[in-house]
Amino acid sequence: MDALQRKYAALQEILRSYGSVAVAFSGGVDSTFLLTAAQQTLGDHVLAISADSAFVSRREIAEASEYCSSRGIRHIVFWADVLEHPEICSNPINRCYICKQMIFRHIQQIAADHGIFSIAEGTNLDDLDDYRPGLQALKEFGIHSPLCEVSLTKREIRTLSSAMNLPTSNKPAYACLASRIPYGDVITAEKLRMAECAEQFLMQMGFRQIRVRIHEDIARIEVLPSDFEQILRKRTEIYEKFRAIGFRYTALDLLGYRTGSLNEI
């Protein structure tokens, strides 16, 4: 057994110790892998719980629901009205912490209503290198992060996901739409809509790993440097579409795509 298989075996051992588990499920690479590992280990004693909100794209919710349906996994989607929470909308640097408190309070209640008292989520080892205030909320609520416990990195999770034929093995990294708005700038439904529409348009053009950050009336596009040439070839079409969405200016970030770029300031 190689090192990666030993990690997977250790993950299954942890999951087995729960008896039953509710998985906070976004439909991304990490939570899909964790949910699948949980089903393989615990069978029907697994519940997927997804938080739908203005921070989540319609595409992500649809993909999460489709995955659970295709695998016969019990799945509950609940609505989290994040925009009704003034402290979240004011977008402080600990916004993620406040939001995670709200989300996992609901998840705990839903899991308890189904007789499940172990909750797991998909933070991986690499996530610990970024600024993630939401992790503190997970600790306070006693949420398990088994991928971290067995030191699985993003690359290893993708490798295992590919071996398991999961549709997310090469899925681009994603994050909630609120991460498109700089800390201190008020979050509104309109800004979230603009970010989602802009990114959806770029994806339809064939770009995969993207972010559109909003700086007042400026859209700052982050794509992989290898996509710069294609972006520039299509710059007029992109500019006109973004103008129709509501942006006055459109800019290309010369450093390219990277996670947590708004944390740099």
C-alpha positions in Angstrom: 0.0 0.0 0.0 1.5 3.4 -1.1 1.4 6.5 1.0 -1.7 7.9 -0.7 -3.7 4.7 -0.1 -2.6 4.7 3.5 -4.0 8.2 3.9 -7.3 7.0 2.3 -7.5 4.0 4.6 -6.9 6.4 7.6 -9.7 8.6 6.3 -12.0 5.6 6.2 -11.1 4.7 9.7 -12.0 8.1 10.9 -15.3 8.1 9.0 -16.1 4.7 10.4 -15.6 6.0 13.9 -18.5 8.4 13.4 -21.0 5.6 12.9 -23.1 8.1 10.8 -22.2 11.5 9.4 -23.6 14.6 7.9 -21.3 16.1 5.2 -21.4 19.8 4.5 -21.6 19.5 0.7 -20.9 22.3 -1.8 -20.4 20.1 -4.8 -16.7 21.1 -5.1 -13.6 18.9 -5.4 -13.0 18.4 -1.7 -16.6 17.9 -0.4 -17.5 15.6 -3.3 -14.5 13.4 -2.5 -15.3 13.4 1.2 -19.0 12.6 0.6 -18.1 9.8 -1.7 -15.5 8.4 0.8 -18.2 8.6 3.5 -20.7 6.7 1.4 -18.2 4.0 0.5 -17.4 3.6 4.2 -20.8 4.1 5.9 -23.3 3.3 3.2 -26.7 4.7 3.9 -25.6 6.3 7.2 -24.6 9.4 5.3 -26.5 12.7 4.8 -25.4 15.5 2.5 -26.4 19.0 3.5 -26.0 21.9 1.2 -26.5 25.6 2.0 -28.1 27.6 -0.8 -27.8 31.3 -0.6 -27.1 34.5 -2.6 -23.4 33.6 -2.2 -23.8 30.3 -4.2 -24.1 30.2 -8.0 -27.1 28.4 -9.4 -24.7 26.1 -11.3 -23.1 24.9 -8.1 -26.4 24.0 -6.4 -27.6 22.2 -9.5 -24.4 20.1 -9.8 -24.5 19.2 -6.1 -28.1 18.1 -6.3 -27.4 16.1 -9.5 -24.5 14.3 -8.0 -26.4 13.2 -4.9 -29.3 12.0 -7.0 -27.0 10.0 -9.3 -25.3 8.3 -6.3 -28.5 7.7 -4.3 -27.2 9.9 -1.4 -29.7 11.5 0.9 -29.4 15.3 0.3 -31.0 18.3 2.0 -30.7 21.8 0.6 -31.6 24.7 2.9 -31.8 28.4 2.3 -29.5 30.6 4.2 -30.6 34.2 3.9 -27.2 35.8 4.2 -28.2 39.1 2.8 -30.6 39.6 5.7 -27.6 39.6 8.1 -26.3 43.2 8.3 -22.9 42.1 9.8 -22.3 39.8 6.8 -23.3 42.4 4.3 -21.0 44.9 5.7 -18.2 42.6 4.7 -15.7 42.8 7.5 -12.4 40.8 7.3 -14.0 38.1 9.5 -17.1 37.8 7.2 -16.4 34.2 6.6 -16.4 33.5 10.3 -19.8 35.1 10.8 -21.2 33.4 7.8 -19.9 30.0 8.8 -21.5 30.4 12.2 -24.8 31.0 10.6 -24.5 28.1 8.1 -23.2 25.5 10.5 -25.8 26.4 13.1 -28.4 25.3 10.5 -26.5 22.2 9.5 -26.2 21.1 13.1 -29.9 21.4 13.6 -30.7 19.6 10.4 -28.3 16.8 11.2 -29.7 16.4 14.8 -33.2 16.3 13.4 -32.1 13.2 11.4 -30.4 11.6 14.4 -26.8 12.5 13.2 -24.4 14.2 15.5 -21.1 14.0 13.6 -20.6 16.7 11.0 -17.7 16.7 8.5 -16.6 19.3 6.0 -13.9 19.3 3.3 -11.1 21.6 4.3 -7.8 20.1 3.0 -4.3 20.6 4.2 -3.5 23.3 1.6 -6.3 25.5 2.9 -4.5 26.1 6.1 -1.9 28.2 4.2 -4.5 30.9 3.3 -6.4 33.4 5.4 -9.6 31.5 6.3 -11.4 33.0 9.4 -14.2 30.5 8.9 -12.0 27.7 10.2 -12.4 29.2 13.7 -16.2 28.8 13.5 -15.7 25.1 12.6 -13.7 24.6 15.7 -16.3 26.3 17.9 -19.1 24.1 16.5 -17.1 20.9 16.8 -17.1 20.3 13.0 -14.8 17.6 11.8 -12.2 18.2 9.0 -11.1 14.6 8.3 -9.2 15.5 5.1 -6.9 17.7 7.2 -6.6 15.1 9.9 -5.0 12.7 7.5 -3.0 15.5 5.8 -4.6 15.2 2.3 -3.5 18.0 -0.1 -5.6 19.3 -3.0 -3.4 17.5 -5.5 -3.8 14.2 -3.6 -7.5 14.6 -3.4 -7.7 15.2 -7.2 -5.5 12.0 -7.7 -7.8 9.9 -5.5 -10.9 11.5 -7.1 -9.6 10.5 -10.6 -9.0 6.9 -9.4 -12.6 6.9 -8.1 -13.9 8.3 -11.5 -15.4 11.3 -9.8 -16.7 14.0 -12.1 -15.0 16.7 -9.9 -11.4 15.3 -10.2 -10.4 18.1 -12.6 -13.1 20.6 -11.6 -11.7 24.1 -11.2 -11.4 25.5 -7.7 -14.4 27.6 -6.7 -15.4 29.8 -3.8 -18.5 31.6 -2.6 -19.4 34.7 -4.6 -18.8 37.0 -1.7 -15.1 36.4 -2.2 -15.3 38.5 -5.4 -15.9 41.7 -3.3 -13.1 43.3 -1.3 -13.4 43.4 2.4 -15.1 46.6 3.6 -17.1 47.0 0.4 -20.8 46.4 1.1 -22.1 43.1 -0.4 -25.3 43.5 -2.4 -27.5 41.1 -4.4 -26.7 43.2 -7.5 -22.9 42.8 -7.1 -23.2 39.1 -6.6 -25.4 38.8 -9.7 -22.9 40.8 -11.7 -20.0 38.5 -10.6 -22.0 35.3 -11.3 -23.1 36.5 -14.8 -19.6 37.7 -15.7 -18.0 34.4 -14.7 -20.7 32.3 -16.4 -20.1 34.2 -19.6 -16.3 33.5 -19.5 -17.0 29.9 -18.7 -19.3 29.7 -21.8 -16.4 31.1 -23.8 -14.2 28.2 -22.7 -12.3 29.6 -19.8 -12.2 27.2 -16.9 -10.2 28.6 -13.9 -11.5 32.2 -13.5 -12.5 34.9 -11.0 -14.1 38.2 -11.6 -13.4 40.5 -8.7 -15.5 43.6 -8.3 -13.9 47.0 -7.5 -16.8 49.4 -7.6 -17.5 49.8 -11.3 -14.4 47.9 -12.4 -14.3 44.1 -13.2 -10.9 42.6 -12.6 -10.6 39.3 -14.5 -8.3 36.6 -13.1 -7.5 33.8 -15.5 -4.5 31.5 -15.9 -1.5 33.2 -17.6 -1.8 30.6 -20.4 -5.2 32.1 -21.2 -4.1 35.7 -21.5 -3.7 35.5 -25.3 -7.2 34.2 -25.8 -8.6 36.8 -23.4 -7.0 39.6 -25.4 -8.2 38.1 -28.7 -11.7 38.3 -27.3 -11.3 41.5 -25.4 -13.9 43.5 -27.4 -16.6 40.8 -26.9 -15.8 40.5 -23.2 -15.8 44.3 -22.7 -19.2 44.7 -24.4 -20.8 41.8 -22.4 -19.4 43.1 -19.1 -20.7 46.6 -20.0 -24.1 45.1 -20.5 -23.8 43.3 -17.1 -23.1 46.7 -15.4 -19.4 47.2 -15.4 -18.0 50.5 -16.6 -14.5 49.2 -17.0 -13.0 45.7 -17.4 -9.3 44.9 -16.5 -7.1 41.9 -16.7 -5.0 41.0 -13.7 -1.5 40.6 -14.9 -0.6 38.1 -12.1 -3.4 35.8 -13.3 -5.7 33.6 -11.3 -4.8 32.8 -7.7 -6.9 31.8 -4.7 -7.6 34.5 -2.1 -6.2 37.4 -4.1 -8.3 39.8 -2.0 -6.5 38.6 1.1 -3.2 40.1 -0.3 -4.2 43.6 0.9 
